[in-house]
């Protein structure tokens, strides 16, 4: 079994490769070529935490995986990660475990890459300005996926903590300088989304973090943070303005995401407003963007197929480069 740390993974894997891996995962999922049960959640009221178990299997890849990712917000006060995770990659031919990968890094890559897929497939080709709302653990790869998918001039970043926002922008300007986009802090979410062609929200908010009436025509919006029924970072106004609404998995979104469940329940939207899963756009079964004026929304909660394909691609590259630690 190969042990792959965060450093090992980043040594052999890039965001561009993560975006291609997610495209493969979404295609396989939409073709029905993956077995991806809805993730199991166990809530710990005692510790204010949630245990998440995400299994997946793809016969075409001869591989299976289980990701265990646990959401413990109070860990921050202890100086620990709020979302510790590991991915077990299993040989689909023998049932043996091929690798144990740092799940935080796999999750960051594949979650960021989902927005990258949405922007690559659905975003305006001439997009020049981006907006990122949220600077938490998933924000760095969300930002990288955005600037990887489109050649942006600027990205405005907003978080409720101005000092954290400024520090994040400074850090990411240095980390992502090869992409050429200027990353700067915004004074408000309205300031961030003003004239933005690409927008990402990645927060644990229970109420909307931007004004949907102020999103420009032609924008593509990727909402990432809501993964429980009470969470709603997306302003439902944007759903009434959007021409199309896509998902990574409609079934998964409807099982847990308040961004869609709440406006469905109050009648803001109906299922008739759904366009479908992004995998079907990649397969040519669904139309994507048809003009530069329509607003398009992508809602993602993450599916096990992303973890499986991403982990498999990382494992293959690590084997080729002789990177990682063998555990016999």
C-alpha positions in Angstrom: 0.0 0.0 0.0 1.3 3.4 -0.9 1.0 6.3 1.6 0.6 9.7 -0.1 0.9 12.8 2.0 -0.1 16.3 1.0 3.4 17.1 -0.1 3.5 13.9 -2.2 0.3 14.7 -3.9 1.2 18.3 -4.7 4.5 17.1 -6.1 2.9 15.1 -8.8 -0.6 16.6 -9.4 -1.8 19.9 -10.8 -5.1 21.8 -10.8 -5.4 21.4 -14.6 -5.2 17.6 -14.1 -7.7 17.8 -11.3 -10.2 19.6 -13.6 -9.7 16.8 -16.2 -10.2 14.2 -13.5 -13.5 15.8 -12.5 -14.7 15.9 -16.1 -14.0 12.1 -16.3 -15.8 11.6 -13.0 -18.9 13.6 -14.1 -19.0 11.8 -17.4 -18.8 8.3 -15.8 -21.4 9.3 -13.2 -23.9 10.6 -15.8 -23.4 7.5 -18.0 -24.3 5.3 -15.0 -20.8 3.8 -15.0 -20.2 4.5 -11.3 -21.8 3.1 -8.2 -22.0 6.1 -5.9 -24.3 5.7 -2.9 -25.4 8.9 -1.2 -22.9 9.7 1.4 -23.6 8.6 5.0 -23.8 11.2 7.6 -23.6 10.6 11.3 -24.1 13.7 13.5 -22.3 14.0 16.8 -24.3 16.5 18.9 -22.0 15.9 21.8 -19.0 17.2 19.8 -20.8 19.5 17.4 -19.4 17.3 14.6 -20.5 15.3 11.5 -18.9 12.1 10.3 -19.1 11.7 6.5 -18.5 8.4 4.6 -18.4 8.5 0.8 -17.9 5.2 -1.1 -17.6 4.8 -4.8 -16.8 2.2 -7.5 -16.1 2.5 -11.2 -15.8 -0.9 -13.0 -14.2 0.9 -16.1 -11.4 2.0 -13.9 -11.1 -1.2 -11.9 -11.0 0.9 -8.8 -13.1 1.7 -5.7 -12.6 4.3 -3.0 -13.9 5.4 0.4 -13.4 8.9 1.7 -13.9 9.6 5.3 -14.2 13.3 6.0 -15.3 14.6 9.3 -16.6 18.1 9.9 -15.7 19.4 13.4 -15.9 23.2 13.4 -14.8 23.5 17.0 -11.4 22.0 16.0 -10.3 25.5 15.0 -10.2 26.5 18.6 -7.9 23.6 19.3 -5.5 24.5 16.5 -6.7 21.5 14.5 -8.2 21.1 11.0 -12.0 21.5 11.0 -12.3 18.8 8.3 -9.8 16.0 8.7 -10.0 13.4 6.0 -8.4 10.3 4.3 -9.1 8.5 1.1 -8.7 4.7 0.8 -8.1 3.7 -2.9 -9.0 0.0 -3.6 -7.9 -2.2 -6.4 -11.1 -3.2 -8.2 -9.6 -6.5 -9.4 -8.3 -7.9 -6.1 -10.0 -5.8 -3.4 -6.6 -4.9 -1.9 -6.0 -1.3 -0.8 -3.6 0.3 -3.2 -3.2 3.6 -1.4 -4.0 5.8 1.5 -4.1 9.4 0.5 -4.3 12.6 2.4 -8.1 13.3 2.1 -7.9 17.0 2.8 -5.7 17.5 -0.3 -7.8 15.2 -2.5 -10.9 17.0 -1.4 -9.5 20.4 -2.0 -8.3 19.4 -5.5 -11.5 17.7 -6.6 -13.9 20.3 -5.0 -12.0 23.2 -6.5 -11.9 21.4 -9.8 -15.7 21.1 -9.9 -16.0 24.9 -10.1 -13.2 24.7 -12.7 -15.2 22.3 -14.8 -18.3 24.5 -14.5 -16.4 27.6 -15.6 -14.6 25.8 -18.4 -17.8 24.3 -19.8 -20.4 27.0 -18.9 -18.4 30.2 -18.4 -18.1 33.0 -21.0 -14.9 32.5 -23.0 -14.0 36.2 -22.6 -14.4 36.2 -18.8 -11.9 38.7 -17.2 -13.1 39.3 -13.7 -13.7 36.8 -10.9 -15.2 37.0 -7.4 -14.6 34.6 -4.5 -16.7 34.8 -1.3 -15.1 32.8 1.6 -11.5 32.3 2.6 -11.7 29.0 4.5 -10.0 25.6 3.9 -11.5 25.1 0.4 -11.0 28.6 -0.8 -7.4 28.3 -2.1 -8.2 25.6 -4.6 -11.5 27.2 -5.6 -9.5 30.3 -6.5 -6.9 28.3 -8.4 -9.5 26.4 -10.4 -11.1 29.7 -11.4 -7.9 31.2 -12.7 -6.9 27.9 -14.3 -10.2 27.6 -16.2 -10.2 31.2 -17.6 -7.5 33.8 -18.2 -8.7 36.4 -15.7 -7.3 39.9 -15.1 -8.5 40.3 -11.6 -10.3 38.3 -8.8 -11.9 40.1 -5.9 -12.1 38.2 -2.6 -14.4 38.8 0.3 -14.7 37.4 3.8 -16.4 38.8 6.9 -13.0 39.2 8.5 -11.2 42.0 6.7 -7.8 41.0 8.1 -8.2 37.4 7.0 -9.4 38.6 3.6 -6.3 40.8 3.1 -3.9 38.1 4.3 -5.6 35.5 2.0 -5.3 37.8 -1.0 -1.6 38.5 -0.3 -0.9 34.8 0.1 -2.7 33.8 -3.1 -1.1 36.5 -5.2 2.2 34.9 -4.4 1.0 31.3 -4.7 -0.8 31.8 -8.0 1.4 34.3 -9.7 2.0 32.0 -12.6 -1.7 32.5 -13.7 -1.2 36.3 -14.0 -4.5 37.4 -12.3 -4.4 40.2 -9.7 -6.1 39.0 -6.5 -7.3 41.8 -4.2 -9.5 42.1 -1.1 -13.0 43.5 -1.5 -14.7 45.7 1.1 -18.1 43.9 0.7 -19.7 41.1 -1.1 -21.4 43.7 -3.4 -18.0 45.1 -4.1 -16.6 41.6 -4.9 -19.4 40.5 -7.3 -19.6 43.9 -9.1 -19.0 43.2 -12.8 -17.8 39.7 -12.1 -18.0 37.1 -14.9 -17.2 34.2 -12.6 -18.4 33.9 -9.0 -17.7 31.3 -6.3 -19.3 31.1 -2.9 -17.6 28.7 -0.5 -18.9 29.4 3.0 -20.8 27.5 5.7 -23.4 30.3 5.8 -27.0 29.8 6.8 -28.2 32.9 5.0 -27.3 34.4 1.6 -23.8 35.9 1.3 -24.4 38.0 -1.9 -27.2 40.0 -3.5 -28.5 38.0 -6.5 -30.0 41.1 -8.0 -26.5 42.6 -8.5 -25.0 39.8 -10.4 -24.2 40.9 -14.0 -25.8 39.4 -17.1 -23.6 36.6 -18.5 -22.1 35.6 -15.1 -21.5 32.0 -14.1 -22.0 31.3 -10.4 -20.7 28.2 -8.6 -22.1 27.7 -5.1 -20.0 25.2 -3.1 -20.4 25.6 0.6 -24.0 24.4 1.3 -24.0 20.7 2.2 -26.8 20.6 4.8 -30.5 21.5 4.5 -30.2 24.6 6.7 -27.3 26.0 4.8 -28.1 28.7 2.2 -25.2 30.8 1.0 -26.9 31.3 -2.4 -29.3 34.2 -2.8 -32.5 32.6 -4.2 -33.0 35.8 -6.3 -30.2 34.5 -8.6 -32.3 31.4 -9.3 -35.1 33.5 -10.6 -32.7 35.4 -12.9 -30.7 32.3 -14.1 -31.4 30.9 -17.5 -30.0 27.5 -16.5 -29.3 25.6 -13.3 -26.9 22.7 -13.3 -25.7 20.2 -10.6 -22.9 17.8 -10.1 -25.6 15.4 -9.1 -29.3 16.5 -8.8 -30.0 13.5 -6.5 -27.1 14.4 -4.2 -28.0 18.1 -4.1 -31.7 17.4 -3.3 -30.6 15.1 -0.5 -28.8 17.8 1.5 -28.3 21.3 0.0 -30.3 24.1 1.5 -29.3 26.3 -1.4 -31.8 24.4 -3.5 -34.1 22.8 -0.9 -35.1 26.0 0.7 -36.2 27.8 -2.5 -37.9 24.7 -3.6 -39.9 24.5 -0.4 -41.0 28.1 -0.4 -41.9 28.0 -4.1 -39.2 30.4 -5.4 -38.3 27.6 -7.9 -39.7 24.3 -9.0 -37.9 21.2 -10.4 -39.0 22.5 -13.9 -36.3 25.1 -13.4 -33.6 22.4 -13.2 -31.4 22.0 -16.4 -29.6 18.8 -15.3 -26.2 17.4 -14.3 -23.0 18.8 -15.8 -21.9 15.4 -16.8 -24.6 15.3 -19.4 -23.3 18.6 -20.8 -19.9 17.0 -21.1 -21.4 14.1 -22.9 -23.3 16.3 -25.3 -26.7 15.2 -24.0 -27.6 18.7 -22.6 -27.0 22.1 -24.0 -24.6 24.4 -22.1 -24.2 28.2 -22.5 -26.1 29.5 -25.5 -25.2 33.2 -25.4 -23.1 35.7 -23.5 -26.0 37.3 -21.6 -27.5 34.4 -19.8 -26.8 33.8 -16.1 -25.9 30.2 -15.3 -25.8 28.7 -11.8 -23.9 25.5 -10.8 -24.6 23.9 -7.5 -22.2 21.3 -6.2 -22.1 19.2 -3.1 -19.5 16.7 -4.2 -19.9 13.1 -5.3 -17.8 10.0 -4.5 -16.9 9.6 -8.2 -14.8 12.7 -8.0 -12.7 11.3 -5.1 -12.3 8.0 -6.8 -11.1 9.4 -10.2 -8.9 12.0 -8.6 -7.3 9.5 -6.2 -6.8 7.1 -9.0 -5.1 9.7 -11.2 -2.9 10.8 -8.3 -1.9 7.2 -7.5 -1.0 6.5 -11.1 1.2 9.6 -11.3 2.8 8.9 -7.9 3.7 5.4 -9.1 5.2 6.8 -12.3 7.3 9.3 -10.3 8.2 6.8 -7.5 6.7 9.2 -5.0 5.2 8.2 -1.6 5.9 5.8 1.2 5.4 2.0 0.8 3.6 0.3 3.7 4.0 -3.5 3.4 
